Amino acid sequence: MNDPSIPAPWSARRRFLLRFGAVYFLLYSFPFPLNAIPFALLGHESLPWSEAVGRFAAKLSEWVFAPWQQGVDAVVRWVGANVLDAGITVGPLGSGDTTWNYVQLACTATAALLAAAAWSLVAKPRGGERLLAWFRWQLRFVLALALVGYGAYKAIPAQMPLPDLERLAQPYGESSPMGLLWTFLGASPAFERFSGCAEIVAGLLLVQRRTATSGALMAVGVMLNVAVFNYLYDVPVKLYSSHLLAMALLIALPDLPALLRLFFARGAAAPLRFDRLFAWGPLHGAGLVLRYAVVGASLWSTLDAARSQHASFTSSTGRSPLRGIWAATRCSFDGVACDGFLGGAASDPACWRELVISYPRRLVLSTAGDRFERYGSTFDFEARTLTLTHPERPGWKAELAFAQPALDRLVIDGDFDGRALHVELALQPERRWLLLDRGFRWINETPFNR
């Protein structure tokens, strides 16, 4: 009878897969988490060492991280143009799902395959316990920092803030799947805090060897939920969330046979274990302290940044002086008035119907043709000018003049899409929104589902 406490011998295929995984995730993640360490230790600007750490981080970026990223970008663009015939017009967007990211994925997988093959040719056929220990440590550290970072921005609701006027005034059917998800999560700060705390706890559990398996299993549950949201609501973080989920699964994978025997076969199972990276006690202890210091500092600094971002959403200083819903009382193009547009059908579907302003740098325009579009906006209150840009129309710009004859009146004139625009708007009374005011009820005599 096989003793489950005795590890199975390492086959050549198993060693190759381990080497491929180690190289692949190292290349995929680099320079993270190394580029996060100086900024995690930087903390608040009031700390005495913040200036010195800031200078060190700048030099490290200049000498290592920036050249690496520039080199990767050059390789990805060359492979995309000359090998895959993929036109890359948008650069890397961090955790996006652009063409660049998919080509990078192909390049990373190819490089990892070649490196693993070369490694297997020159390496002696021996067990992979030491490499497995380092590989799991690498995945734990990368995943822990990612989880506490994302978790902090949910624990202090900053990633998905409460729906603003733009969302609340937007027709329900005009929401994108991602916009609907952001509204769904942001409408319940308590749920967002709960999900953020779950990510933070999973990340902290990954730091210590004794709790790493528990942290990995918790991370599987958390990241599976996140990845499914990203796939089914078309959030452009599918690649990154899938990799984080894969990291959690790989960390837990060596312990899976023991867990299955324990929970399903009710047989003997060897104790779960993570091998030490360093046999010498003081070195092992120093590494543990350093890991906790970096992850803890990252959590603290990210919570501080999330608090500042959350305050910018909720404070009056982050809002536009013209904040509100402005309904058009008169609109004309080239001197021709849009008759009937307030009552429904309009003579010109381009006529403005409503202007929703929440923040200084953007606004939302609703037209008589039932279009609901977001624009970048720059109000110059001294020159009384308004400049509009469109995020989906590069190079498009509208230079307009505005006047405010009364606090609740706004007049806008200028060239808009090659036509002379004149629109008069009135500020609407503040509304109470059911989505934000309904709140929690212990007792519901009848379902309240609108």
Residue pairs with C-beta under 8 A, 6 or more apart in sequence:
4 257
4 258
4 261
4 267
4 268
4 269
4 270
5 270
7 127
7 129
9 127
10 126
10 127
10 128
12 120
12 125
14 128
15 120
15 123
15 125
15 128
16 116
16 117
16 120
18 128
18 131
18 132
18 135
19 115
19 116
19 119
19 120
19 123
19 131
20 112
20 113
20 115
20 116
21 112
21 135
21 250
22 131
22 134
22 135
22 138
23 111
23 112
23 115
23 116
23 119
24 108
24 109
24 112
25 135
25 138
25 139
25 142
25 243
25 247
26 138
27 108
27 111
27 112
28 105
28 108
28 243
29 142
30 68
31 64
31 65
31 68
31 69
32 142
32 145
32 146
33 141
33 142
33 145
33 294
34 65
35 60
35 61
35 65
36 145
36 149
36 298
37 294
38 53
38 54
38 56
38 57
38 60
39 57
39 301
40 145
40 294
40 295
40 297
40 298
40 301
41 49
41 53
41 293
41 294
41 297
42 50
42 53
42 54
42 57
42 301
43 50
43 297
43 300
43 301
43 304
44 50
44 301
44 304
69 92
72 104
72 107
73 91
73 92
73 100
75 107
76 88
76 100
76 103
76 104
76 107
77 88
77 100
79 103
79 106
79 107
80 86
80 87
80 88
80 99
80 100
80 103
81 87
81 88
84 103
84 106
86 99
86 102
86 103
87 99
88 98
88 99
88 100
88 103
89 99
90 98
90 99
90 100
91 98
91 100
92 98
92 100
92 101
92 104
93 100
93 101
93 236
95 236
95 237
95 239
95 240
96 236
96 237
97 236
97 237
97 238
97 239
98 236
101 239
102 239
105 239
129 275
130 275
132 254
132 275
133 274
133 275
133 276
133 277
134 277
135 250
136 212
136 250
136 251
136 254
136 274
137 277
139 247
139 250
139 251
140 206
140 207
140 212
140 215
140 216
140 251
141 206
141 291
141 295
142 247
143 203
143 206
143 216
143 219
143 244
143 247
143 248
143 251
144 203
144 204
144 206
144 207
144 215
144 295
145 203
145 294
145 295
145 298
146 203
146 244
147 199
147 200
147 202
147 203
147 206
147 219
147 222
147 244
148 199
148 200
148 203
148 204
148 295
148 298
148 299
148 302
149 298
149 302
150 159
150 196
150 199
151 196
151 197
151 198
151 199
151 200
151 203
152 196
152 200
152 299
152 302
152 303
152 305
152 306
153 159
153 196
153 302
153 306
153 309
154 160
154 192
154 193
154 195
154 196
154 197
154 199
155 193
155 196
155 197
155 200
155 303
155 306
156 193
156 196
156 303
156 306
156 307
156 310
157 186
157 189
157 192
157 193
157 196
157 310
158 306
158 307
158 309
158 310
158 313
159 192
159 306
160 182
160 185
160 186
160 192
161 186
161 310
161 313
161 314
162 186
162 187
162 189
162 313
162 314
162 436
163 183
163 186
163 187
163 433
163 435
163 436
164 313
164 358
164 359
165 323
165 324
165 325
165 356
165 357
165 358
166 356
166 358
166 362
166 364
166 374
167 175
167 179
167 182
167 183
168 431
168 433
168 435
168 436
169 325
169 354
169 356
169 364
169 366
170 179
170 356
170 364
170 372
171 370
171 372
174 372
175 183
176 234
177 232
177 233
177 234
177 235
178 233
178 234
178 235
178 236
180 233
181 229
181 233
181 235
185 191
185 192
185 195
186 192
187 435
187 436
195 222
195 225
198 218
198 222
199 219
199 222
200 299
201 215
201 218
202 215
202 218
202 219
202 222
203 215
203 219
203 295
203 299
204 215
204 295
204 299
205 211
205 212
205 214
205 215
205 218
206 212
206 215
206 216
206 219
206 251
207 215
207 288
207 291
207 292
207 295
208 288
209 273
209 274
209 276
210 274
212 251
212 274
213 251
213 252
213 255
213 272
213 274
215 251
216 248
216 249
216 251
216 252
217 248
217 252
219 244
219 247
219 248
219 251
220 245
220 248
220 249
220 252
223 241
223 244
223 245
223 248
224 245
226 241
226 244
226 245
227 238
227 241
227 242
227 244
227 245
229 235
230 236
230 237
230 238
230 241
231 238
252 259
255 272
258 269
258 270
258 271
258 272
259 269
259 272
261 267
261 268
261 269
262 269
276 284
277 284
277 287
278 284
278 287
311 318
312 318
318 359
319 358
319 359
319 360
320 357
320 358
320 359
320 360
320 363
320 379
321 379
321 381
322 357
322 379
322 404
322 410
323 357
323 358
324 357
324 427
324 428
324 430
325 354
325 355
325 356
325 427
325 428
325 431
326 354
326 355
326 356
326 357
326 410
326 425
326 426
326 427
326 428
327 342
327 353
327 354
327 425
327 426
327 428
328 341
328 342
328 351
328 352
328 353
328 354
328 355
328 423
328 424
328 425
329 342
329 424
329 425
329 426
330 337
330 422
330 423
330 424
331 337
331 338
331 341
331 351
331 352
331 353
331 421
331 422
331 423
331 424
332 338
332 351
332 421
332 422
332 423
333 348
333 350
333 351
333 416
333 419
333 420
333 421
334 419
334 420
335 420
335 422
336 347
336 348
338 346
338 347
338 348
338 351
338 368
339 346
339 347
340 346
340 347
341 347
341 348
341 351
341 353
341 368
342 353
345 368
346 353
346 368
346 369
348 368
349 367
349 368
349 369
349 370
349 371
350 367
350 368
350 369
350 417
350 419
351 367
351 368
352 365
352 366
352 367
352 368
352 421
352 423
352 425
353 366
353 367
353 368
354 365
354 366
355 363
355 364
355 365
355 366
355 410
355 425
356 363
356 364
356 365
356 366
357 363
357 364
357 377
360 377
360 379
361 376
361 377
361 378
362 374
362 375
362 376
362 377
363 374
363 375
363 377
363 388
364 372
364 373
364 374
364 375
365 371
365 372
365 373
365 375
366 372
367 373
373 390
374 391
375 388
375 389
375 390
375 391
376 388
376 389
376 390
376 391
377 386
377 387
377 388
377 389
378 386
378 387
379 385
379 386
379 402
380 386
380 387
384 401
384 402
384 403
385 399
385 400
385 401
385 402
386 399
386 400
386 401
386 402
386 412
386 414
387 397
387 398
387 399
387 400
388 397
388 398
388 400
388 416
389 396
389 397
390 396
398 414
398 415
398 416
398 417
399 414
399 415
400 412
400 413
400 414
400 415
400 416
400 421
401 412
401 413
401 414
402 410
402 411
402 412
402 413
403 410
403 411
404 410
404 411
405 411
407 427
408 426
408 427
409 424
409 425
409 426
409 427
410 424
410 425
410 426
410 427
411 422
411 423
411 424
411 425
412 421
412 422
412 423
412 425
413 420
413 421
413 422
413 423
414 420
414 421
415 421
434 450
438 448
441 448
